[in-house]
Amino acid sequence: MANSLSDALEIVVRTDPGMVRGHNEDAVFANPHQGLAILADGMGGYNAGEVASGMATALLAAGFESAFAAHPPCQSDGGSGRPYVQRCLAEKIAEANAAIHDAAETQPQCAGMGTTLVTAVFCDDRVTVAHIGDSRMYRLRGEEFVAITRDHSLLQEQLDCGMITAEEARYSHNKNLVTRALGVDPEVEAEIHEHPVLPGDIYLLCSDGLNDMVEDGEIALVLGSLGGNLELAATQLVQMANDNGGRDNVSVILVRILRAFPAPRGWWTRLTHWFG
């Protein structure tokens, strides 16, 4: 990107194996200069989940870097009128899915591997979020704490159709059964949405190792009280997950919006925007 976002965004990354697992199958990546955050939670036998999540973050980080260098993400995507970032996310995630699926098919030690994914691109006072599976993104705005993503999971489907209540869902044995994952099938569709951002917002990307161990209300309290110190807030969230049992790897990426970051516009864009 031509203009660095590093003075508009503060980003902190944490990943921890937890208290039970022998190794960490989560992978995280963030680049504040590009307004990019990627989190993947791998699954599969032996260490294959670690391979899948690592491939996902590495391939996407490299793919987005080259794509955004050639075409600013928030410029229009040709005749579609949509921001380029939306098409880029769909294409790069599809390429990563194909690569992970191919590795799972051709390398016996990687058979059956896959990974969840949540990735966010901040540009032009907006965040574009793509996700697959049950890794989540939340937003704290003032005192309002909401989940921006909706899990692709059996549990979420049961909640949506009224089979179980939210309280029953907390104790369900189906928590980790995702209905969509990166690399498991030859093709997968990422769910992509765009949201306006405001200075002061705090965004949380996390693996289910956090939200399975710590209730949303407690997460909101930590971000509300420690949001001025993201390093401390991230450390506290991981510690709470581990204190509550740490049954899974736990990863968090926190993003705080320090100021507005509108995309630079040429005179013709400003003129058409003015009369539009």
GUKESE-347805 format. One record per residue: residue in three letters; x, y, z of N, C-alpha, C in turn. Coordinates in steps of 0.001 Angstrom, whole numbers, plus 500000, padded with zeros to 6 digits. Atoms other than C-alpha are relative to their C-alpha. Layout:
N
AlaXYZXYZXYZ
...
END
This chain:
276
Met500836498821500000500000500000500000500880501241500000
Ala499182498811500141501253503445499140500143500714501344
Asn499980499311498714500364504942502526499965498977501133
Ser499960500927498877501379503058505648498881500300500983
Leu501059499856499004498635502441508184500537499865501415
Ser499438500343498694501050501846511044499753501066501061
Asp500301498974499002500229505198512695498497500150500227
Ala501457499986499816496474504580512365499517498779500759
Leu500386501261499378496394501028513710501065499562500988
Glu499101500696499067497921499433516786499591498531499996
Ile500305501427500101498163495655516424500916499213500932
Val499258500883499095499213493083519028499578498561499719
Val500235501412500344499530489337518373500483499108501136
Arg499591500998499000499612486425520850499541498615499545
Thr500440501387500173499541482654520418500685499138501039
Asp499526500787498872499949480029523132499466498576499855
Pro500476501387500166499746476207523139498896499604500974
Gly500994500373499004497448476232526182500582499049501027
Met499551500808498870497600473867529147499961498501499737
Val500230501426500246496759470519527507500739499498498761
Arg499433500449501281498017470328523923501520500002500037
Gly498544500113500030501567469225523256500669500961499040
His499432499039500949502065471610520345498903500964499549
Asn500921498929500374500458474686518838499630499880498517
Glu500462500107501381498336474202515690499360501299499509
Asp500434498680500448497317477882515559501158500693499284
Ala498996499159500640499152480335513296499417501395499851
Val500462498619500056498940484133513301500995500846499209
Phe499167499059500749500251486974511145499326501360500027
Ala500544498650500085499826490739511238501036500932499403
Asn499145498974500600501243493634509227499281501342500116
Pro500705498724499812500177497062510545500197500963498841
His499759499120501141501720498793507510498997499749498892
Gln500983500352501019499267496959505272498588499901500550
Gly501322500143499402496366496891507721499483498576499917
Leu500337501403500238496401493090507546500169499163501262
Ala499928500951498887495643490454510204499447498660499535
Ile500393501348500418495409486678509634500142499054501187
Leu499952500993498927494574483924512146499413498689499488
Ala500443501319500461494256480196511411500153498994501127
Asp500021501035498963493415477257513701499965498650499290
Gly499865501222500788494650473991512192499368498788500651
Met500566501266499527493136470535512458500572498870499156
Gly499458501151500717494316467060511484500880499180500898
Gly499209500910499172496282464108512789501456500399500095
Tyr498581499726499766499845464236514123500219501505500061
Asn499777498557500017501195467725513352499410500642498753
Ala500505499512501279499182468163510150499231501306500144
Gly500720498753499792496988470906511612500941501188500034
Glu498967498964499954500128472911512292500484500340498591
Val499594499781501396501121472453508637498945500816499266
Ala501085499316500707497713473586507365499899501469500404
Ser500123498609499557497513476725509508501225500815499593
Gly498781499308500413501128477607508761500006500306498509
Met500112499755501443500554477200505016499015501134499728
Ala501024498983500236497423479334505201500531501401500259
Thr499524498650499674499046482293506941501149500420499083
Ala498863499641500853502253482151504866499553500321498574
Leu500456499784501378500487481841501504499178501278499885
Leu500846498810500064497944484536502285500808501275500235
Ala499177498811499738500485486976503729500787500394498753
Ala499223499716501213502673486659500618499089500425498852
Gly500923499681501089499702486728498249499426501398500117
Phe500563498666499808498164489844499762501068501076499804
Glu498938499005500130501515491648499906500242500343498530
Ser499741499745501421502147491222496174498781500611499315
Ala501214499487500647498518491869495189499761501462500357
Phe500279498632499573498161495060497255501078500969499537
Ala498941499148500547501506496362496005499665500403498569
Ala500348499732501396500149496139492461498705500781499858
His501330499398500114496629497385493186499505500331501403
Pro500461499651498642495592499350496320498670499328500310
Pro501154500852499708492977497218498101498660500719499962
Cys501291499318499921490328499904498480499631500751498730
Gln500424499469501280490364501091494894498921499097499418
Ser501070500760500622487417499984492803500551498861499163
Asp499599501174500772487636496581491159499424500095498579
Gly500432499878501391487241497650487535498543500380499881
Gly501389499659500275483681497647486313499023499534501060
Ser500937500551499010482223495832489344499523501049500999
Gly500348498993499010482213498918491543500333499605501419
Arg499625500459498656483275496797494525501465500327500253
Pro498579499847499699486560497424496345500782498758499555
Tyr499148501096500467489385495307494927500268498980501102
Val499653500883498890490062493874498395499061498797500076
Gln500945501113499887486910491733498246500319498892498996
Arg499639501017501001487880489999495000501342499358500353
Cys498676500515499651491481489652496187499907498975501124
Leu500167500949498904490422487962499432499442498678499487
Ala500607501228500519488215485480497578500999499196499178
Glu499062500700500881490915484655495021501175499404500778
Lys498829500490499266493865484337497415499624498877500966
Ile500446501077499114491855482223499869499734498734499191
Ala500218501164500867490806479935496997501327499353499605
Glu498680500533500343494475479571495982500621499268501191
Ala499469500657498802495495478751499555499272498690500263
Asn500789501218499805492671476226499823500492498895499065
Ala499536500996500977493849474469496654501366499442500384
Ala498656500448499626497448474329497878499971499074501214
Ile500095500836498795496524472914501303499328498673499665
His500690501225500391494111470407499774500914499082499206
Asp499065500797500802496757469264497287501040499331500894
Ala499017500580499073499296468764500091499373498871500812
Ala500682501039499220496732466777502095499769498744499170
Glu500265501135500884496011464562499081501268499260499607
Thr498777500596500555499625463935498054501031499607501052
Gln499025500314498953501499463739501383499292499240501122
Pro500725500844499030500376460846503625499980500576501411
Gln499957499461498630501482462595506815499073501200500173
Cys500893498839499942499151465499505932498553499645499672
Ala501351500415500392496060463461505063498959500521500981
Gly501101499533499184492854465026506324500207501325500685
Met499749498734499297494415468294507426499141501122499415
Gly500725498805500404492606471617507253500187501066501061
Thr499859498918499031492310474900509068498818500956499901
Thr500931498882500033489828477549510063500795501242499602
Leu499323498771500409490587481102508989499133501199500335
Val500639498687499953489704484661509899501084501010499638
Thr499023499007500445491460487501508109499304501332499812
Ala500562498661500076490902491245508165500959500927499278
Val499233498976500697492064494039505877499371501353500324
Phe500469498668499648491761497608507155500462500997498942
Cys499643498937500941491639500381504544498799500911499791
Asp501029499012500328489685503551503754498887500044501054
Asp500951499920498874488023503702507201499011498839500026
Arg500837501201499991486624500192506719500873498793500331
Val499319501285499858487520496631507598499220498976499191
Thr500589501088500767486884493782505204500441498700500650
Val499742501216499231486622490445507010499606498782499174
Ala500309501279500637486813486979505453500215498907501035
His499790501082499041486292483851507535499432498686499483
Ile500400501372500294485913480100507239500132499214501303
Gly499930500789498778485023477888510204499587500793501231
Asp500463499410498745484773478960513853501019500902500682
Ser499174498916499464487656481367514357499234501299499788
Arg500921498871499961486037484683515148500683501363499933
Met499604498607499843486269488447514937498913500725500774
Tyr500891499196499175484718490706517575500373501480499862
Arg499724498559499960484414494495517864499500500582501315
Leu500411499199498851484352496657520975499925501455499546
Arg500206498585500354482875500101520230499267500649501166
Gly500574499463498759482283502134523355499793498855500975
Glu500296501116499093480542499666525652499331498837499278
Glu500666501057500768479072497545522839501035499012499464
Phe499086501066500422480873494231522286499199498992499186
Val500765500880500881479655492181519322500930499106499191
Ala499298500876500938480771489230517227499651500446498584
Ile500208499562501380481234490386513632499827498792499079
Thr500117501223500799481594486852512245498990499049500632
Arg500938501028499549479158483967512513500627498645499686
Asp499301501281500175480631480477513037499386499150498889
His500431501071500903480451477909510267500179498700500777
Ser499886501161499123479729475095512715498642499344500174
Leu501235500723499711477169472441513557499256500663501150
Leu500608499355498835476557474213516861499234501259499584
Gln500667498786500460475730477498515114498728499665499213
Glu501189500417500747473332475689512762498886499548500945
Gln500999500438499018471592474101515767499384501197500719
Leu500509498776499379471295477534517395499057500736499052
Asp500781499243500983469971479115514196498602499410499799
Cys501302500620500257467176476575513794499237499692501288
Gly500725500121498744466220476585517482500059498635500650
Met499878501338499407467325473028518266500536500061501429
Ile499440499844498656469296474241521293499991501481500364
Thr499925498631499520469451477366523429501470500421500125
Ala498643499496499839472491479593523881500655499410501256
Glu499461500582498773472889478227527427500400498543499775
Glu499663501397500312472782474617526174501244499922499116
Ala498860499999500919475323475532523502501319500076500753
Arg498750499864499228477867476413526181500527498652500464
Tyr499579501306499469477924472784527335499874498897498947
Ser500176500979501073477487471105523950501303499245499720
His498832500794500401479806468292522846500343500234498525
Asn499780499758501427479569469578519260500733501307499728
Lys499383498683500140481565472748519858500990500086498845
Asn498889499904500943484415471881517532499705499382498636
Leu500350500583501300482502470398514578499687501123499019
Val500202498921500962482982472965511809499383499446498722
Thr500653500407501241480909472825508633500735500526498766
Arg499226499443501101483461474703506531501432500175500489
Ala498599499843499607487276474614506626500855500168498752
Leu499071499771501104490222475620504444500847498749499782
Gly499132501104500355491949472748502632499376498625500056
Val500632501312499855489485469935503379499370499539498689
Asp500642500298501275487577470092500085500723500727498868
Pro499323499338501128488798471018496575499640501476499874
Glu500417498600500051486808474246496794499280500361501296
Val500714499507498826485519476340499686499710501477499794
Glu500352498588500146483759479684499855500188500719501322
Ala499844499159498811484942482270502343498818500952500095
Glu501038498995499780482278484476503876500686501348500183
Ile499302498713500034483285488097503215499008501132500248
His500840498845499697481773491244504737500875501219500254
Glu499305498731499775482746494900505034499271500789501075
His500587499228498912482203497118508078500732501339500138
Pro499336498724499715482871500824508770500686499943501355
Val499288499953498713485396501497511540500054501436500489
Leu499910498687499376485697504401513961501217500056500911
Pro498914499874499018488634505748515973499517499592501383
Gly500364500516498680488619504055519363499505498570499977
Asp500411501405500118487262500746518064501156499075500367
Ile499031501076499805489061497607519236499430498739499355
Tyr500406501228500677488882494482517060500820498838500541
Leu499362501218499489489665490984518317499776498872499012
Leu500041501248500756490482488039516061500483498919500948
Cys499585501033499053490680484785518013499646498606499503
Ser500342501407500204490751481014517781499018499585501084
Asp501010500429499024488098479019519642500616499619501336
Gly499336500229498722490689478299522308499795501133500983
Leu500353498896499105489788481730523683498520499974500344
Asn501429499823499692486006481959523317499327498743500541
Asp500516501198499326485448478319524389500329500012501490
Met499536499995498612487311479045527628499563501241500776
Val500327498731499357486295482650528336498703500536499396
Glu501282499504500490482752484009528083500158501378499374
Asp499928498729500715482084486951525787499982501193500951
Gly500085498898499048481161489166528731501321500272500698
Glu498701499841499345484520488522530379501035500568499037
Ile499106499434501016486382489218527140499752501492499866
Ala500358498584500125484498492509526840500531500813501180
Leu499504499294498810485446493468530410501504500247499908
Val498544499842500146489140492877529700500318501090498985
Leu499719499006501034489078494916526499499566501395500445
Gly500467498702499529487067497680528148500922500616501038
Ser499168499475498908489376497979531156501472500133499607
Leu498579500000500370492737497248529481500236500425498555
Gly499869499655501412492068498497525949501033501064499700
Gly498957499001500186494486501379526475501396499408499960
Asn498715500706500031497295498814526785499758498645499337
Leu500340501222500732496800496187524082500906498834500362
Glu499076501076499616499891494216525108499498499307501260
Leu500497500545498736498510493783528603498665499287499796
Ala501309500613500262495004493034527314500156498633499344
Ala499780501267500691496273490304524989500549498946500955
Thr499423500915499017498368488743527746498932499510500974
Gln501049500349499041495390488812530115498995499019499392
Leu500960500904500642493042487126527608500562498580499915
Val499374501327500077495488484256527047500086499373501389
Gln499875500510498632496055483923530788498653499504500519
Met501336500415499545492302483738531461499589498684499355
Ala500317501259500673491857481000528858500738498846500659
Asn499207501049499355494662479010530483499555499755501439
Asp500485500153498622493383479669534003498692499209500042
Asn501282500709500064489998478281532920500127498586499445
Gly499769501368500453491575475044531727500920499881498808
Gly499087499984501147493425475968528530499957498726499188
Arg500115501313500643492052472889526761500427500003498532
Asp499613499907501407493089474170523328501073501071499862
Asn499118498883500308495684476394521717499162501281500005
Val500740498738499952494701480025522192500805501090499297
Ser499343498935500754495501482858519787499094501214499931
Val500753498751500109494461486492519713500804501000499176
Ile499443498812500642495101489465517455499086501156500395
Leu500757498808499616494007492835518837500404501162499096
Val499765498848500873493646495867516569499234501194500573
Arg500658498780499503492944499348517955500115501086498942
Ile500027498939500995491912502167515639500402501307500678
Leu499474498797499362493993505209516588499480501277499354
Arg500501498818500714492742507633513921499315499540498727
Ala500602500307501294490739507782510710501093499763498964
Phe499012500287501051492535506428507621499312499926498630
Pro500628500003501322490636507471504496501032499769498908
Ala499094500261501122492158506299501231500277501297499256
Pro499714498803500792493975509009499266499237499957498681
Arg500779499940501225491903510182496324500550501091499092
Gly499569499016500984492955511949493143498910501033499755
Trp500956498906500202491247515145491963498752499517499279
Trp501174500456500754488975513246489539499058499191500903
Thr500817500773499062487804510827492241499265500921500957
Arg500641499049499090487131513737494602498871500751499309
Leu500999499250500744485225515602491910498741499169499770
Thr501149500860500249483013512650490987499285499649501296
His500609500278498696482467511861494669499160501200500454
Trp500695498781499583481436515503495281498660500137499295
Phe501235499842500770478858515546492475499129498750500033
Gly500784501217499930477769511953493092499047500001501164
END
